Amino acid sequence: MNRGRVATVLLLLLAITASGVLVVHGKYLTRINFTQLQEIRGQRDLLDLEWNRLRLEEAALSTDVRVEHKARDELGMYLPRVGDVMLIEEADHDFP
């Protein structure tokens, strides 16, 4: 074999080796990114569960019956009696 062929074979061998190393590295990076994606999806799912639980809790705490019960028991509030209600009418003002 002459030197030109040996150099060509060595160059091709180096290119094939470099290509294989880059393929393995790309596969490694893909696996790392996939693992991170799975972790983030797990966190998202946990946050979705927490959000739904908080929405249900808010709905339970803000019902009219519960608010009225708290107003009566804790704040001493009550619905006004008919005699306690006063109707105030606005007088008609003639503005120029």
KOLTI-204681 format. One line per 2 residues: number of its first residue (from 1); their letters; for each residue x, y, z of N, C-alpha, C. Coordinates in pm, 1 decimal. Example, Ala and Ser with C-alpha at 12.3 -4.5 7.8 and 13.67 -1.06 7.14 Angstrom:
BEGIN
1 = AS = 1319.0:-569.0:780.0:1230.0:-450.0:780.0:1320.0:-330.0:780.0; 1285.0:-225.0:708.0:1367.0:-106.0:714.0:1290.0:3.0:787.0
//
This chain:
BEGIN
1 = MN = 84.4:-118.3:0.0:0.0:0.0:0.0:88.9:124.5:0.0; 42.6:219.2:-67.9:120.5:342.4:-68.1:73.0:436.1:43.0
3 = RG = 149.7:539.3:65.4:121.4:631.6:176.8:-12.4:703.1:160.8; -53.0:734.4:42.1:-179.8:803.9:17.7:-299.1:720.1:61.0
5 = RV = -291.9:591.1:31.1:-402.4:502.1:71.1:-405.0:483.5:222.0; -290.8:470.8:282.4:-283.6:454.8:427.8:-339.6:579.6:496.1
7 = AT = -303.8:694.8:446.2:-354.6:820.0:503.0:-506.1:828.9:485.4; -555.2:788.4:369.6:-699.6:791.5:343.9:-772.1:695.2:436.5
9 = VL = -719.7:577.0:453.9:-782.2:478.7:542.2:-781.9:528.8:686.7; -669.7:585.6:730.3:-662.4:639.4:866.8:-759.4:756.0:885.6
11 = LL = -769.7:841.1:785.0:-863.0:954.2:791.8:-1007.7:905.0:798.1; -1041.1:805.5:717.8:-1176.5:749.3:721.2:-1204.7:680.3:855.1
13 = LL = -1104.6:609.4:906.2:-1119.8:544.2:1036.7:-1142.2:647.3:1147.2; -1068.4:758.1:1142.6:-1085.7:865.9:1240.4:-1225.3:929.4:1227.0
15 = AI = -1270.2:949.1:1104.3:-1402.9:1008.0:1080.9:-1513.0:916.0:1132.1; -1499.1:785.8:1108.8:-1598.6:689.2:1156.5:-1601.1:686.2:1308.7
17 = TA = -1482.5:688.0:1369.6:-1474.6:687.1:1516.5:-1536.4:814.1:1574.9; -1503.0:928.3:1516.3:-1559.6:1055.4:1563.9:-1710.8:1055.9:1547.4
19 = SG = -1757.9:1003.7:1435.9:-1902.3:997.6:1411.8:-1970.7:909.4:1516.8; -1911.8:796.5:1549.2:-1968.1:707.2:1650.7:-1971.2:772.1:1787.9
21 = VL = -1862.8:842.3:1823.1:-1858.1:911.6:1952.4:-1967.1:1018.7:1959.0; -1985.4:1092.7:1849.6:-2088.9:1196.8:1847.7:-2229.2:1137.2:1855.8
23 = VV = -2251.9:1022.8:1794.8:-2382.5:956.4:1803.7:-2409.7:914.3:1948.1; -2308.3:856.4:2013.2:-2324.1:813.0:2153.0:-2349.0:933.9:2242.8
25 = HG = -2275.8:1042.1:2220.0:-2295.2:1163.8:2300.5:-2436.1:1221.8:2280.2; -2481.8:1222.2:2154.7:-2618.1:1270.4:2126.9:-2723.1:1185.7:2197.0
27 = KY = -2703.6:1056.3:2197.7:-2795.7:964.8:2265.6:-2795.9:992.0:2416.3; -2676.9:1016.4:2470.7:-2663.3:1047.2:2613.5:-2739.0:1174.9:2649.2
29 = LT = -2721.3:1279.2:2567.8:-2791.9:1405.9:2593.0:-2943.1:1388.6:2580.7; -2986.8:1306.9:2486.2:-3129.7:1280.7:2469.7:-3186.5:1212.8:2593.2
31 = RI = -3113.8:1117.5:2648.8:-3161.2:1048.0:2769.8:-3167.2:1142.2:2888.9; -3067.0:1228.6:2902.7:-3068.6:1326.1:3012.6:-3189.4:1418.8:2998.2
33 = NF = -3211.5:1469.5:2877.5:-3325.5:1559.4:2855.0:-3458.8:1487.9:2877.4; -3468.1:1362.5:2837.5:-3591.2:1286.9:2858.4:-3617.5:1266.6:3007.1
35 = TQ = -3512.5:1238.0:3083.4:-3526.7:1222.2:3228.8:-3575.1:1351.7:3291.9; -3517.4:1464.6:3250.6:-3561.1:1594.2:3302.6:-3706.2:1622.0:3264.5
37 = LQ = -3742.4:1587.3:3142.7:-3880.8:1606.1:3098.0:-3977.5:1525.9:3183.8; -3942.4:1401.6:3213.6:-4028.6:1317.6:3297.9:-4042.4:1377.1:3438.1
39 = EI = -3933.7:1429.4:3493.4:-3940.0:1491.4:3626.2:-4029.4:1614.1:3624.3; -4015.5:1694.8:3521.9:-4097.3:1816.5:3510.8:-4244.5:1780.4:3492.1
41 = RG = -4272.1:1678.1:3414.3:-4411.4:1634.2:3396.8:-4469.6:1584.1:3528.8; -4387.9:1514.0:3607.5:-4432.6:1469.2:3739.5:-4465.0:1586.6:3829.6
43 = QR = -4379.6:1689.1:3827.2:-4405.6:1809.7:3906.5:-4532.5:1878.8:3859.5; -4552.4:1883.9:3727.2:-4674.0:1945.2:3673.1:-4798.7:1871.5:3720.5
45 = DL = -4791.6:1739.4:3719.7:-4906.1:1659.6:3763.7:-4935.7:1684.7:3911.2; -4831.2:1694.0:3993.7:-4851.9:1723.3:4136.2:-4912.5:1861.2:4154.7
47 = LD = -4865.9:1958.9:4077.6:-4921.7:2093.8:4087.0:-5066.8:2097.9:4039.9; -5099.8:2019.6:3936.6:-5238.9:2011.8:3891.0:-5329.3:1954.4:4000.6
49 = LE = -5281.2:1850.7:4067.9:-5358.9:1792.8:4177.8:-5380.3:1894.5:4289.3; -5273.6:1965.7:4325.2:-5283.7:2067.5:4430.6:-5380.3:2178.9:4389.1
51 = WN = -5372.5:2222.8:4263.4:-5460.1:2328.1:4213.3:-5607.0:2284.2:4219.8; -5635.1:2162.0:4178.2:-5772.6:2111.9:4183.3:-5821.4:2100.7:4327.1
53 = RL = -5734.4:2057.1:4419.1:-5771.6:2048.8:4560.3:-5802.7:2188.6:4615.3; -5720.5:2286.4:4579.0:-5743.3:2423.3:4626.3:-5871.4:2482.4:4568.4
55 = RL = -5902.4:2450.5:4443.4:-6027.7:2499.2:4384.7:-6148.2:2440.6:4456.4; -6141.3:2310.5:4489.9:-6250.6:2248.0:4563.9:-6263.8:2308.9:4703.2
57 = EE = -6149.4:2334.1:4767.0:-6152.0:2394.6:4900.5:-6210.9:2535.0:4894.6; -6172.9:2611.8:4793.8:-6228.1:2746.3:4778.7:-6379.1:2740.9:4757.8
59 = AA = -6423.3:2647.7:4674.8:-6567.1:2634.6:4649.1:-6641.5:2597.6:4777.5; -6581.0:2511.4:4858.0:-6646.4:2470.9:4982.7:-6649.6:2585.4:5083.2
61 = LS = -6544.0:2665.2:5086.8:-6536.0:2773.4:5185.4:-6617.9:2895.3:5145.7; -6654.2:2906.7:5020.9:-6724.0:3027.5:4977.0:-6871.5:3003.8:4946.3
63 = TD = -6930.3:2895.8:4996.1:-7073.3:2874.3:4973.3:-7152.8:2977.7:5051.7; -7269.4:3013.8:4999.4:-7353.6:3114.5:5063.8:-7392.0:3072.6:5205.6
65 = VR = -7423.8:2944.5:5223.2:-7464.6:2896.2:5355.5:-7350.8:2912.5:5455.4; -7230.1:2878.0:5416.2:-7115.2:2888.7:5506.9:-7085.9:3034.1:5540.9
67 = VE = -7090.5:3122.6:5440.0:-7064.9:3264.3:5464.2:-7171.1:3321.4:5558.0; -7295.5:3285.9:5535.4:-7402.7:3335.5:5622.1:-7385.4:3282.2:5764.7
69 = HK = -7348.9:3155.5:5778.0:-7327.3:3095.3:5909.4:-7213.9:3166.2:5982.8; -7103.2:3194.3:5914.3:-6990.5:3265.2:5975.7:-7031.3:3406.8:6015.7
71 = AR = -7107.0:3473.1:5930.6:-7149.5:3609.8:5960.0:-7236.9:3613.8:6085.3; -7326.3:3517.7:6099.1:-7413.6:3514.8:6216.5:-7337.8:3477.8:6343.7
73 = DE = -7260.1:3369.1:6335.8:-7196.2:3315.6:6456.6:-7074.5:3395.0:6501.4; -6988.5:3432.1:6408.4:-6863.3:3495.2:6447.0:-6870.1:3647.6:6449.8
75 = LG = -6953.2:3705.9:6363.9:-6958.8:3851.2:6356.1:-7086.6:3908.7:6415.7; -7179.4:3823.3:6453.4:-7304.4:3871.0:6512.3:-7392.4:3945.0:6413.1
77 = MY = -7379.5:3915.7:6286.5:-7459.6:3983.3:6185.0:-7592.1:3909.4:6168.0; -7690.8:3980.4:6119.1:-7822.3:3920.7:6097.2:-7889.6:3993.1:5981.5
79 = LP = -7991.7:3929.8:5926.6:-8069.6:3995.0:5822.3:-8154.2:4103.7:5886.8; -8160.9:4220.2:5825.5:-8239.8:4327.9:5886.2:-8389.2:4295.0:5883.9
81 = RV = -8457.7:4337.1:5991.3:-8602.9:4320.1:5995.8:-8666.6:4428.5:5909.1; -8791.8:4409.5:5877.3:-8861.5:4503.6:5790.0:-8859.2:4643.7:5849.7
83 = GD = -8873.3:4654.7:5979.7:-8873.3:4786.0:6044.8:-8736.2:4851.0:6047.0; -8631.8:4773.3:6029.0:-8496.3:4828.4:6030.4:-8454.0:4886.0:5895.5
85 = VM = -8529.7:4856.6:5791.4:-8491.7:4899.6:5657.1:-8552.8:5036.4:5629.8; -8469.1:5127.6:5584.3:-8516.8:5261.7:5548.4:-8486.5:5285.0:5401.5
87 = LI = -8583.3:5337.7:5331.9:-8566.2:5368.7:5190.7:-8539.7:5517.4:5178.2; -8428.7:5550.7:5119.5:-8392.0:5691.0:5101.9:-8399.9:5722.0:4953.8
89 = EE = -8483.4:5817.2:4922.2:-8498.8:5854.5:4782.1:-8417.4:5980.7:4754.9; -8358.5:5983.0:4640.7:-8279.8:6100.4:4602.2:-8373.9:6206.6:4550.8
91 = AD = -8357.9:6327.1:4602.0:-8442.5:6437.9:4558.7:-8399.0:6480.5:4417.3; -8498.8:6519.3:4339.0:-8466.7:6566.5:4204.6:-8406.9:6705.3:4214.1
93 = HD = -8292.1:6720.3:4160.7:-8225.2:6849.0:4158.8:-8226.9:6901.3:4015.9; -8262.0:7025.7:4003.5:-8258.5:7088.8:3871.9:-8123.2:7154.3:3856.5
95 = FP = -8042.6:7096.6:3772.2:-7910.9:7154.2:3746.2:-7918.3:7234.4:3617.9; -7853.3:7349.3:3616.0:-7857.3:7432.4:3494.0:-7783.1:7371.6:3379.4
//
